[in-house]
Amino acid sequence: MSDEQSKVQEHEPKGVVDLASVLYVVCGIPAMILFFVVLFGLVGICDGGGTHFPA
């Protein structure tokens, strides 16, 4: 049974670490988080001012 499992593990596709994937994780994800924090912060500020800005 362990021989079958080792054969299956040998044929599993491996991930590739290239520059694009590293830059996406290091720069892209924090940039998206910052964008949404700023977006919802601005919506909250505008709504707090009584403009009732739909989001």
Buried (B, 14 or more C-beta within 10 A) or exposed (E): EEEEEEEEEEEEEEEEEEEEEEEEEEEEEEEEEEEEEEEEEEBEEBEEEEEEEEE
